[in-house]
């Protein structure tokens, strides 16, 4: 959202982020009528540069340092499903 009188390059929230995602899935036919599907997904956020300092936010009641970069902890999620032939 544009701010009146402020160029985009001057906004305190301007920084770059990359996210890598990996997914693996397998299907297992237990028998003719039962199939199991399982998968795992891993997402890793990567900060490409340091966000600019926001003095107003640092001096507010929140006192948040906007130049602190969070650790790139991987986010893992497992998926499971099954299907049956009821016929």
Residue, then its C-alpha position, 0 to 999 in steps of 0.5 A: x500500500x503506497x504511503x503519501x510522500x514516501x518512496x517504496x525504497x524508503x519504507x521500513x518493511x522492505x526486505x526480501x524473503x525466499x521459501x524452499x519447499x520439499x514434498x515426498x509422497x508414497x502410496x501403499x496398496x495393502x490389498x485390492x480394497x485398501x490403499x494407504x497414502x503418506x507424505x511429508x512436507x518440509x518448508x524452510x524460510x530464508x531471509x535474503x537481507x536484513x529488514x530496515x530499522x523501524x525506530x517508531x516500533x522500537x520506541x513503542x510499547x512493543x519495543x520490537x527490534x525489526x532488524x533481528x532476523x528469525x532463525x530459519x527453522x524448517x517447518x515439517x508437516x505429515x499427511x496421511x490418508x486411506x481409501x477403501x473399496x466398499x463394493 
